[in-house]
Amino acid sequence: MEQTTKESLWQKSKLLLKGLLIGALSLLLLIPAYFVRDLIEEREARQKEAIAEVSGRWAGSQQLLAPVLVVPYWETVEYSNGSNESVRRLAYVLPDKLSINGQLKPEQRHRGIYDVMLYSSDLQIDGRFDPLPLQQLQLSADKVIWNEAYVAMGVTDAKGLRDELQLKWNDSMYTLNPSRFDTGFLKEGFSTPVSIAPGQTITFSAQVKLQGSGELLFLPTGKSTDVKLSSVWKEPSFSGATLPDYTLSSAGFTAQWKSMAHTRNFPQAWKNQTYQLQSAAMGVNLFIPVNGYQKTMRSVKYALLCIVLTFAAFFLVETAGKRSVHPLHYGLVGVALILFYTLLLSVSEYAGFDTAYIVAAAATIGLITLFLKSVLQSGRLAAIMAFVLALQYGYIFVVLQLQDSALLVGSIGLFVVLAVIMYFSRRIKW
């Protein structure tokens, strides 16, 4: 009787000790999991370097500033000693009507194993300047230096211009030349002197052939701005302060933006002030939709959950089947669970995340199942573990595909798992 009691106590102590060892092993396996996260960040950084290298040779993301009329004027400055001086200042006038119509031609380049999205665009710019708003600017006509007015335009990366900038100004044609500006909204761009007169309405047009990579944005400088773009690219991402009306089809997309002056945080004309026009930019990003690094990083965040659930199932199967498994075997199973993420990362760089997940999960489940069949000496118990692993990886895959409801599905799933573990663990004599 005493011998039986000792054996029972030893068995309970053995189960408790093994449980503690399994818990410690689960935490220890987080160390290689963090190394995997570092590896993912390193590979993603290399992808960004490849994109930056190709974009640097082609042109970066572009932001287009349509014609802005810059008007010099004289301002009388009075000093404290009673003297005064006429100082040359600049006033800025935005178009009253601005229309941009364009076609985007995407071009996918490769740098090693990485894809880089480039584009070429043909943009037709049309607009109108109403007579100079002297009252709004608080200027008198005799203070304006009419013969020194000029027009300024700008793009983010001038390397992307495939032709000279030609501006039709009423009936005259002008070529814009590279210039530097001392303004808050434009430091480098293109300008040309133009002729203006009091009370004159001016129409203008320009054709811009612009290439870039990723994003194309427009500054809505018109009192009324209309932008229309079309492309054969089927996965656009619209960005900026204003979203467009758009249609998507098998032939690509067509998008139309409309912006009015009252939706911006800068006026139609000003002087002696600085405004950041870029805050109102709107446009589109032609991006490659598959980014396996982000999803792989999200999946690694579930590493501890995978390890704990797998070890819990392993422990229950071992105990229910009256088998004795060495902690080293748990460690080998844990290493296989970590290697799943390196497989997922490496295969996703070639085959996409979904395919890589299926391949990595199948390989991991197959490896662990064959190993446990030998360790447990039971095909039935190994099959149970294979079923548990398949459910586990399938559940995580579903959660990774979700966005808004990921927390809800994850919480329900964990609640069900806890209920199952509580049910099957009730028979264990601790």
Secondary structure per residue as TSV (DSSP state, phi and psi in degrees):
chain	resnum	aa	ss	phi	psi
A	1	M	-	360.0	-43.9
A	2	E	H	-65.1	-38.0
A	3	Q	H	-64.4	-40.6
A	4	T	H	-63.8	-40.0
A	5	T	H	-64.3	-41.8
A	6	K	H	-63.0	-41.8
A	7	E	H	-63.9	-39.0
A	8	S	H	-65.2	-43.3
A	9	L	H	-64.5	-40.2
A	10	W	H	-64.0	-41.3
A	11	Q	H	-62.6	-42.6
A	12	K	H	-66.0	-41.4
A	13	S	H	-65.0	-37.3
A	14	K	H	-64.4	-43.3
A	15	L	H	-63.5	-42.7
A	16	L	H	-64.6	-43.7
A	17	L	H	-63.6	-42.5
A	18	K	H	-65.2	-38.6
A	19	G	H	-60.4	-41.6
A	20	L	H	-65.8	-40.4
A	21	L	H	-64.0	-39.8
A	22	I	H	-65.2	-40.9
A	23	G	H	-62.5	-43.6
A	24	A	H	-64.4	-39.3
A	25	L	H	-64.4	-37.4
A	26	S	H	-60.6	-44.1
A	27	L	H	-68.1	-37.3
A	28	L	H	-63.8	-34.1
A	29	L	T	-71.3	-11.1
A	30	L	H	-68.0	-22.8
A	31	I	H	-63.8	-53.7
A	32	P	H	-64.6	-26.7
A	33	A	H	-63.9	-38.1
A	34	Y	H	-68.1	-33.8
A	35	F	H	-63.8	-37.1
A	36	V	H	-64.2	-39.5
A	37	R	H	-62.7	-40.3
A	38	D	H	-62.8	-38.5
A	39	L	H	-64.6	-40.8
A	40	I	H	-62.0	-45.1
A	41	E	H	-62.6	-37.6
A	42	E	H	-65.3	-43.9
A	43	R	H	-66.9	-37.8
A	44	E	H	-66.4	-37.2
A	45	A	H	-64.6	-38.4
A	46	R	H	-65.5	-36.7
A	47	Q	H	-62.6	-44.4
A	48	K	H	-64.2	-36.4
A	49	E	H	-64.2	-41.6
A	50	A	H	-64.2	-42.2
A	51	I	H	-64.0	-43.2
A	52	A	H	-64.7	-36.3
A	53	E	H	-66.5	-46.5
A	54	V	H	-68.2	-43.1
A	55	S	H	-62.9	-36.2
A	56	G	H	-63.8	-31.2
A	57	R	H	-82.9	-28.2
A	58	W	H	-91.5	-72.1
A	59	A	-	173.6	149.1
A	60	G	-	-82.3	-167.2
A	61	S	-	-63.1	145.6
A	62	Q	E	-116.5	145.6
A	63	Q	E	-133.4	120.9
A	64	L	E	-101.3	127.6
A	65	L	E	-107.1	114.8
A	66	A	E	-71.2	170.4
A	67	P	E	-52.0	130.9
A	68	V	E	-118.5	130.4
A	69	L	E	-87.3	122.9
A	70	V	E	-109.6	121.4
A	71	V	E	-119.8	115.1
A	72	P	E	-73.9	151.2
A	73	Y	E	-152.2	163.6
A	74	W	E	-97.9	135.9
A	75	E	E	-126.9	131.6
A	76	T	E	-86.6	122.9
A	77	V	E	-108.5	124.8
A	78	E	E	-101.3	132.7
A	79	Y	-	-99.8	165.1
A	80	S	T	-66.6	-21.2
A	81	N	T	-84.8	4.6
A	82	G	S	95.4	-11.5
A	83	S	-	-82.5	163.3
A	84	N	E	-140.3	163.2
A	85	E	E	-149.5	143.7
A	86	S	E	-89.2	121.4
A	87	V	E	-115.6	137.2
A	88	R	E	-80.3	125.3
A	89	R	E	-123.4	173.8
A	90	L	E	-124.6	138.0
A	91	A	E	-114.4	147.0
A	92	Y	E	-119.5	131.4
A	93	V	E	-126.8	128.4
A	94	L	-	-96.5	155.4
A	95	P	-	-66.8	148.2
A	96	D	S	-79.2	-27.9
A	97	K	E	-135.2	131.2
A	98	L	E	-138.8	129.0
A	99	S	E	-133.1	130.2
A	100	I	E	-128.2	124.2
A	101	N	E	-121.6	131.7
A	102	G	E	-149.6	161.4
A	103	Q	E	-123.8	130.3
A	104	L	E	-107.2	128.9
A	105	K	E	-112.0	107.3
A	106	P	E	-74.8	149.9
A	107	E	E	-143.9	119.7
A	108	Q	E	-98.7	120.1
A	109	R	E	-108.8	165.3
A	110	H	E	-125.9	139.0
A	111	R	E	-131.2	100.1
A	112	G	T	66.9	-125.1
A	113	I	T	-92.9	2.5
A	114	Y	E	-102.6	144.2
A	115	D	E	-100.1	139.6
A	116	V	E	-125.1	129.2
A	117	M	E	-94.3	119.3
A	118	L	E	-117.1	167.7
A	119	Y	E	-151.3	157.4
A	120	S	E	-123.1	142.5
A	121	S	E	-133.5	144.9
A	122	D	E	-116.1	113.6
A	123	L	E	-117.6	128.9
A	124	Q	E	-105.8	118.2
A	125	I	E	-108.4	127.5
A	126	D	E	-133.0	148.6
A	127	G	E	-171.3	-176.7
A	128	R	E	-148.5	136.8
A	129	F	E	-106.8	121.9
A	130	D	-	-75.1	170.8
A	131	P	S	-50.8	144.8
A	132	L	-	-51.9	125.0
A	133	P	-	-78.1	74.3
A	134	L	H	-61.9	-36.5
A	135	Q	H	-66.6	-43.1
A	136	Q	H	-63.6	-37.2
A	137	L	H	-82.2	-7.1
A	138	Q	T	56.6	50.2
A	139	L	-	-123.8	150.2
A	140	S	-	-101.5	149.7
A	141	A	G	-59.0	-31.7
A	142	D	G	-74.9	-12.9
A	143	K	G	-89.1	-15.5
A	144	V	B	-79.2	134.3
A	145	I	-	-91.9	82.8
A	146	W	G	-60.6	-37.1
A	147	N	G	-81.7	2.1
A	148	E	G	-115.0	11.5
A	149	A	-	-67.0	150.0
A	150	Y	E	-148.4	164.9
A	151	V	E	-110.8	137.6
A	152	A	E	-119.4	140.2
A	153	M	E	-134.0	162.1
A	154	G	E	-154.4	149.9
A	155	V	-	-132.7	156.8
A	156	T	S	-66.5	-46.0
A	157	D	-	-125.0	102.2
A	158	A	G	-64.7	-17.1
A	159	K	G	-62.5	-22.1
A	160	G	G	-80.3	-8.6
A	161	L	B	-74.2	123.9
A	162	R	-	-95.6	-1.5
A	163	D	S	-156.4	165.6
A	164	E	-	-64.3	149.2
A	165	L	E	-84.0	113.7
A	166	Q	E	-109.1	131.3
A	167	L	E	-119.6	124.4
A	168	K	E	-92.7	118.3
A	169	W	E	-117.5	101.4
A	170	N	T	55.2	-116.6
A	171	D	T	-101.1	5.4
A	172	S	E	-105.7	151.0
A	173	M	E	-111.2	135.0
A	174	Y	E	-129.7	149.0
A	175	T	E	-106.7	124.6
A	176	L	E	-85.1	136.9
A	177	N	E	-113.4	153.9
A	178	P	E	-57.9	137.7
A	179	S	E	-147.2	160.9
A	180	R	E	-114.1	143.0
A	181	F	-	-127.2	152.3
A	182	D	-	-110.0	65.7
A	183	T	S	-128.4	165.6
A	184	G	S	-78.9	-19.7
A	185	F	S	-106.6	-9.3
A	186	L	-	-154.1	122.2
A	187	K	S	-102.2	-41.0
A	188	E	E	-131.3	141.1
A	189	G	E	-175.3	-143.9
A	190	F	E	-136.0	145.9
A	191	S	E	-149.1	162.3
A	192	T	E	-155.1	141.2
A	193	P	E	-66.0	143.4
A	194	V	-	-135.5	163.6
A	195	S	-	-100.7	131.4
A	196	I	-	-136.1	161.0
A	197	A	-	-145.1	156.7
A	198	P	T	-57.9	134.6
A	199	G	T	74.0	9.1
A	200	Q	-	-90.1	133.4
A	201	T	-	-95.5	134.6
A	202	I	E	-123.9	132.2
A	203	T	E	-106.5	147.7
A	204	F	E	-142.6	160.6
A	205	S	E	-155.7	152.6
A	206	A	E	-154.9	147.4
A	207	Q	E	-114.0	121.9
A	208	V	E	-116.2	122.8
A	209	K	E	-103.7	108.6
A	210	L	E	-129.2	131.2
A	211	Q	E	-115.6	155.0
A	212	G	E	-167.5	-165.4
A	213	S	E	-138.8	136.2
A	214	G	S	76.0	-89.0
A	215	E	E	-107.0	142.8
A	216	L	E	-130.3	117.6
A	217	L	E	-120.4	154.0
A	218	F	E	-127.1	142.3
A	219	L	-	-93.9	119.8
A	220	P	-	-79.1	76.0
A	221	T	-	-83.5	-13.3
A	222	G	S	-75.0	150.8
A	223	K	S	-58.5	-34.1
A	224	S	E	-130.7	118.8
A	225	T	E	-119.4	127.9
A	226	D	E	-123.1	127.7
A	227	V	E	-126.6	130.6
A	228	K	E	-130.2	126.0
A	229	L	E	-129.5	147.1
A	230	S	E	-139.1	151.9
A	231	S	E	-160.6	159.5
A	232	V	S	-85.2	-5.0
A	233	W	-	-70.4	133.3
A	234	K	S	-99.2	-3.4
A	235	E	-	-126.8	62.2
A	236	P	E	-78.3	153.3
A	237	S	E	-124.5	112.4
A	238	F	E	-85.1	135.9
A	239	S	E	-137.6	171.4
A	240	G	E	106.5	-172.2
A	241	A	S	-75.8	-21.2
A	242	T	S	-130.4	131.7
A	243	L	-	-94.1	148.6
A	244	P	-	-93.4	168.7
A	245	D	E	-86.3	133.3
A	246	Y	E	-147.1	161.3
A	247	T	E	-130.8	138.3
A	248	L	E	-116.7	139.5
A	249	S	E	-150.2	179.9
A	250	S	T	-66.0	-17.8
A	251	A	T	-89.8	-5.0
A	252	G	E	128.1	-144.9
A	253	F	E	-137.6	154.4
A	254	T	E	-130.4	129.5
A	255	A	E	-131.5	144.9
A	256	Q	E	-136.3	122.9
A	257	W	E	-104.4	145.4
A	258	K	E	-135.5	126.7
A	259	S	E	-131.7	137.2
A	260	M	E	-112.4	159.6
A	261	A	G	-60.6	-32.9
A	262	H	G	-73.1	-9.7
A	263	T	G	-91.6	-1.6
A	264	R	S	-104.9	168.5
A	265	N	S	-107.6	25.0
A	266	F	S	-140.0	151.0
A	267	P	-	-81.4	179.6
A	268	Q	S	-84.1	-21.8
A	269	A	E	-152.9	144.4
A	270	W	E	-159.7	168.0
A	271	K	E	-150.0	157.1
A	272	N	S	57.2	23.9
A	273	Q	-	-141.4	168.2
A	274	T	-	-126.8	134.0
A	275	Y	-	-129.7	146.6
A	276	Q	-	-97.3	96.5
A	277	L	G	-69.1	-24.0
A	278	Q	G	-62.4	-21.7
A	279	S	G	-65.7	-19.0
A	280	A	G	-99.7	5.8
A	281	A	-	-59.0	149.4
A	282	M	E	-146.1	150.2
A	283	G	E	173.2	-151.5
A	284	V	E	-139.9	151.3
A	285	N	E	-119.4	116.1
A	286	L	E	-88.0	92.4
A	287	F	-	-113.1	159.5
A	288	I	-	-85.4	114.9
A	289	P	S	-66.7	-25.9
A	290	V	-	-85.1	115.8
A	291	N	-	-127.8	91.2
A	292	G	H	-66.5	-24.2
A	293	Y	H	-65.4	-42.0
A	294	Q	H	-64.9	-44.5
A	295	K	H	-69.3	-37.1
A	296	T	H	-63.9	-40.6
A	297	M	H	-63.2	-39.9
A	298	R	H	-63.6	-39.4
A	299	S	H	-67.1	-34.8
A	300	V	H	-64.3	-28.5
A	301	K	T	-65.1	-16.8
A	302	Y	T	-95.5	9.9
A	303	A	H	-59.9	-47.2
A	304	L	H	-61.7	-40.0
A	305	L	H	-61.2	-44.9
A	306	C	H	-61.5	-44.2
A	307	I	H	-64.4	-47.7
A	308	V	H	-63.4	-45.6
A	309	L	H	-65.5	-40.6
A	310	T	H	-65.6	-45.7
A	311	F	H	-64.7	-38.0
A	312	A	H	-63.2	-44.9
A	313	A	H	-64.2	-41.8
A	314	F	H	-60.3	-44.6
A	315	F	H	-64.3	-43.5
A	316	L	H	-65.3	-42.1
A	317	V	H	-64.2	-42.9
A	318	E	H	-61.3	-45.5
A	319	T	H	-70.0	-45.1
A	320	A	H	-65.8	-34.6
A	321	G	T	-85.1	2.2
A	322	K	T	53.8	47.2
A	323	R	-	-109.9	157.3
A	324	S	-	-118.1	115.7
A	325	V	-	-114.8	132.1
A	326	H	-	-72.4	144.9
A	327	P	H	-56.0	-26.3
A	328	L	H	-60.1	-36.3
A	329	H	H	-65.5	-37.1
A	330	Y	H	-61.6	-41.2
A	331	G	H	-62.2	-41.1
A	332	L	H	-66.2	-39.2
A	333	V	H	-63.3	-40.8
A	334	G	H	-62.5	-40.2
A	335	V	H	-62.5	-39.8
A	336	A	H	-62.1	-38.4
A	337	L	H	-64.7	-35.8
A	338	I	H	-72.4	-39.6
A	339	L	H	-63.9	-21.4
A	340	F	H	-54.1	-40.3
A	341	Y	H	-73.1	-34.5
A	342	T	H	-69.4	-37.0
A	343	L	H	-62.6	-45.9
A	344	L	H	-59.0	-45.0
A	345	L	H	-63.9	-48.6
A	346	S	H	-69.0	-41.1
A	347	V	H	-71.9	-34.1
A	348	S	H	-65.3	-23.9
A	349	E	H	-70.0	-16.4
A	350	Y	H	-114.5	-35.6
A	351	A	H	-116.0	0.6
A	352	G	-	90.0	157.2
A	353	F	H	-67.4	-46.9
A	354	D	H	-60.4	-48.4
A	355	T	H	-62.4	-43.0
A	356	A	H	-62.3	-38.3
A	357	Y	H	-64.3	-44.3
A	358	I	H	-63.2	-44.8
A	359	V	H	-63.4	-48.0
A	360	A	H	-65.5	-40.9
A	361	A	H	-65.7	-44.0
A	362	A	H	-62.7	-42.8
A	363	A	H	-64.6	-42.9
A	364	T	H	-67.5	-45.2
A	365	I	H	-62.3	-42.9
A	366	G	H	-62.4	-44.4
A	367	L	H	-63.0	-48.0
A	368	I	H	-66.5	-38.9
A	369	T	H	-63.7	-46.8
A	370	L	H	-63.5	-38.5
A	371	F	H	-65.3	-45.1
A	372	L	H	-70.7	-29.3
A	373	K	H	-61.7	-37.7
A	374	S	H	-75.0	-41.2
A	375	V	H	-69.5	-45.2
A	376	L	H	-84.0	-12.3
A	377	Q	T	55.5	39.2
A	378	S	-	-154.4	118.2
A	379	G	H	-69.1	-31.5
A	380	R	H	-67.3	-45.6
A	381	L	H	-66.3	-37.9
A	382	A	H	-65.0	-37.2
A	383	A	H	-66.2	-36.5
A	384	I	H	-62.1	-43.7
A	385	M	H	-64.2	-38.7
A	386	A	H	-62.2	-40.6
A	387	F	H	-64.3	-42.9
A	388	V	H	-62.4	-43.9
A	389	L	H	-64.5	-40.1
A	390	A	H	-63.6	-42.9
A	391	L	H	-62.1	-42.0
A	392	Q	H	-63.3	-50.1
A	393	Y	H	-68.7	-34.2
A	394	G	H	-66.0	-40.8
A	395	Y	H	-62.4	-46.0
A	396	I	H	-66.0	-37.2
A	397	F	H	-61.5	-42.5
A	398	V	H	-63.4	-43.9
A	399	V	H	-61.7	-38.4
A	400	L	H	-66.2	-27.1
A	401	Q	H	-80.0	-18.1
A	402	L	-	-88.7	156.2
A	403	Q	S	-118.9	-74.2
A	404	D	T	-68.4	-35.8
A	405	S	T	-101.3	13.7
A	406	A	H	-61.9	-41.6
A	407	L	H	-64.7	-41.9
A	408	L	H	-63.8	-50.1
A	409	V	H	-63.7	-40.3
A	410	G	H	-63.4	-42.6
A	411	S	H	-65.4	-43.3
A	412	I	H	-63.2	-42.7
A	413	G	H	-61.3	-44.3
A	414	L	H	-65.8	-36.3
A	415	F	H	-63.2	-43.4
A	416	V	H	-64.5	-42.5
A	417	V	H	-61.4	-44.4
A	418	L	H	-61.8	-40.5
A	419	A	H	-62.7	-41.3
A	420	V	H	-64.8	-44.7
A	421	I	H	-63.1	-41.8
A	422	M	H	-62.9	-37.7
A	423	Y	H	-66.9	-48.0
A	424	F	H	-78.8	-22.4
A	425	S	H	-83.4	-6.5
A	426	R	T	-69.3	-20.9
A	427	R	T	-88.4	-8.8
A	428	I	-	-76.5	129.0
A	429	K	-	-87.3	94.3
A	430	W	-	-75.6	360.0
